Amino acid sequence: MISIYRYMALALALTGLVAFGVASSPALMIALFTTPLSWVVLFAPLVMVFFMSARINHLSIQSAQLCFWVFAGLMGLSLSS
């Protein structure tokens, strides 16, 4: 059970670091959120949730973990706006 909480804490840290990194960079903020790419950034976590919920029974453990870490990073990117 401790390992699950460790994954959750690390994913939260990744989300926060990505959000802080993007929000701290004016160049990245302009590149991501003043173009149509902002829609991709906004909806990418939702698309990831749909993908994971549809494929979770068919993914290997490594693929599921990769999806989890990508989702955490995308959430940070989305929350930085």
N, C-alpha and C positions, 0 to 999 in steps of 0.2 A: 504494500500500500504506500510505503514511503517513496518508492520509485515513481509512482503516478504523480504524487505531489511535487516531486523534483522536476518531472517533465512540465507540469503546469507552471511552476515557478520560473523555469528557464524560458518557457514560451512567453510568459508575461514579460520577462526581462527583455527578450528579443523584440517583442512588440514595442516596448517602451524605448529601446535603443534606436530602432528604425524610425519611430515617430519623432524622437528627439533629433536624430541626425538629419532627417529631411526637413523638419521645421526650422532647424538652425542654419540651413543653407538657403540663402535667398535665390541662388541660381537654380537649385532643384525645385524650389517652390514655384518659381516662374515657369520653368520648363514643364512641370507636371500639372499645375493647376490653372494656367491661363490658356491652355490649348484643349482641343477635344480629348486629349489623353486623360483629362480629369475624369471623364465618364468611365474610362477603363479602370482607373484607380478606384473610383467609387464603387463600382459593381464587381470588381475582381474577387473580394471575399465572399460575396453572395454566390457567384459562379462556383467558387471553390467548395462551398458548403453543399451545393447541389451535386457537384461531381463526387465529393466524398460520400454523401449519403446514398448515391446511386451505385457506387462501386466498392463500398467498404467490404462487402462479403467476398469480393474477388481479388482484393489487393493482398500482397504479401505484407509481412510485418514491416519490412524495410520501406516499402512503398507507402504504407499507411503513415509511418513516421515522417517520411519525406513530405507527404501532403500536409501533415500537422505543422511542420516547421515552415513550409511555404505559406500556409494559412496565417500563421503567427506573424510572419514578415509582411504579408499583404495587409493584415489588420493594422499594423503599425504604419504602413504607407497610407492607408485610407484614413486613419485617425490623425495624421499629421496635418491635414487640411484645416 
